[in-house]
Amino acid sequence: MNFFYLFIVFISVLLYSSNIIQIWTIYNNKSSKNITPIFTILLFLNCCLWIIYGLQQDEKYVLLANGAGAVVSPVLLYVILRYRVGSKHYHDGLADEKKCGALVDKRK
């Protein structure tokens, strides 16, 4: 195994896995208000096309490098759509601010 190819695979997996942070943030905030799903869809399509290429050329490095993106990006897309503005799962944080404001007003 070539160290350079393994390094590329490592960086690619790290890049695609960084979307897990985005998934966690959306889930915790219950909002994907400022996130467009278009990039995630294109990311998924890109990974799938590279996987098809990797299968045709029998390139295990290409398969490994894009496998993480093909797994993580649909999960990210699901979370973006689940917590989009207007969905029943969306939470904009205003209710919490109103509750805090009400508590502050009562104490004055």
C-alpha positions as CSV (number, residue, x, y, z in Angstrom):
1,M,0.0,0.0,0.0
2,N,1.2,3.4,-1.0
3,F,1.4,5.9,1.9
4,F,0.3,8.7,-0.4
5,Y,-2.9,6.9,-1.4
6,L,-3.7,6.1,2.2
7,F,-3.2,9.7,3.2
8,I,-5.6,10.8,0.5
9,V,-8.2,8.2,1.7
10,F,-7.7,9.4,5.3
11,I,-8.2,13.1,4.3
12,S,-11.3,12.2,2.2
13,V,-12.9,10.2,5.0
14,L,-12.1,13.0,7.5
15,L,-13.7,15.5,5.1
16,Y,-16.9,13.6,4.6
17,S,-17.1,12.6,8.3
18,S,-16.9,16.2,9.3
19,N,-20.6,16.4,8.3
20,I,-21.3,14.4,11.4
21,I,-20.7,17.7,13.3
22,Q,-23.3,19.4,11.2
23,I,-25.8,16.6,11.8
24,W,-25.2,16.9,15.5
25,T,-25.6,20.7,15.5
26,I,-28.9,20.5,13.5
27,Y,-30.2,17.8,15.8
28,N,-29.3,19.7,19.0
29,N,-30.8,23.0,17.7
30,K,-33.7,21.3,16.0
31,S,-33.2,23.7,13.1
32,S,-31.6,23.6,9.7
33,K,-32.8,27.1,9.0
34,N,-29.6,28.4,7.4
35,I,-28.5,25.2,5.6
36,T,-29.4,24.4,2.0
37,P,-29.8,20.8,1.0
38,I,-28.5,21.4,-2.5
39,F,-24.8,21.0,-1.5
40,T,-25.6,17.7,0.4
41,I,-27.4,16.3,-2.6
42,L,-24.5,17.2,-4.9
43,L,-22.1,15.7,-2.4
44,F,-24.0,12.5,-2.4
45,L,-24.2,12.3,-6.2
46,N,-20.5,13.0,-6.4
47,C,-19.6,10.2,-4.0
48,C,-21.9,7.8,-5.8
49,L,-20.4,8.6,-9.2
50,W,-16.9,8.1,-7.8
51,I,-18.0,4.8,-6.3
52,I,-19.3,3.7,-9.7
53,Y,-16.0,4.7,-11.2
54,G,-14.1,2.9,-8.5
55,L,-16.1,-0.3,-9.0
56,Q,-15.6,-0.2,-12.8
57,Q,-11.8,0.4,-12.5
58,D,-11.4,-1.8,-9.4
59,E,-9.9,1.1,-7.5
60,K,-10.2,0.3,-3.8
61,Y,-8.8,3.7,-2.8
62,V,-11.5,5.6,-4.7
63,L,-14.1,3.3,-3.1
64,L,-12.7,3.9,0.4
65,A,-12.3,7.6,-0.1
66,N,-15.9,8.1,-1.2
67,G,-17.7,5.5,0.9
68,A,-17.9,7.7,3.9
69,G,-19.5,10.5,1.9
70,A,-22.0,8.1,0.4
71,V,-23.0,7.0,3.9
72,V,-22.9,10.3,5.8
73,S,-24.5,12.6,3.2
74,P,-27.9,10.9,3.0
75,V,-28.1,11.1,6.8
76,L,-27.2,14.8,6.7
77,L,-29.9,15.4,4.0
78,Y,-32.5,13.6,6.1
79,V,-31.7,15.7,9.2
80,I,-31.7,18.9,7.1
81,L,-35.1,18.1,5.7
82,R,-36.5,16.9,9.0
83,Y,-35.6,20.1,10.8
84,R,-36.3,22.6,8.0
85,V,-38.3,25.7,8.6
86,G,-42.0,24.9,8.6
87,S,-41.6,21.2,9.6
88,K,-43.2,19.9,12.8
89,H,-39.8,19.2,14.2
90,Y,-38.4,22.7,13.6
91,H,-37.5,24.7,16.6
92,D,-36.4,28.3,16.2
93,G,-35.5,29.0,19.8
94,L,-38.0,31.8,20.2
95,A,-40.1,29.9,22.6
96,D,-37.1,29.6,25.0
97,E,-36.4,33.3,24.6
98,K,-40.0,34.1,25.4
99,K,-39.9,31.9,28.5
100,C,-36.7,33.5,29.7
101,G,-38.1,37.0,29.0
102,A,-41.2,36.1,30.9
103,L,-39.2,35.0,33.9
104,V,-37.1,38.1,33.8
105,D,-40.2,40.3,33.6
106,K,-41.8,38.7,36.6
107,R,-38.6,39.3,38.7
108,K,-38.6,43.0,38.0
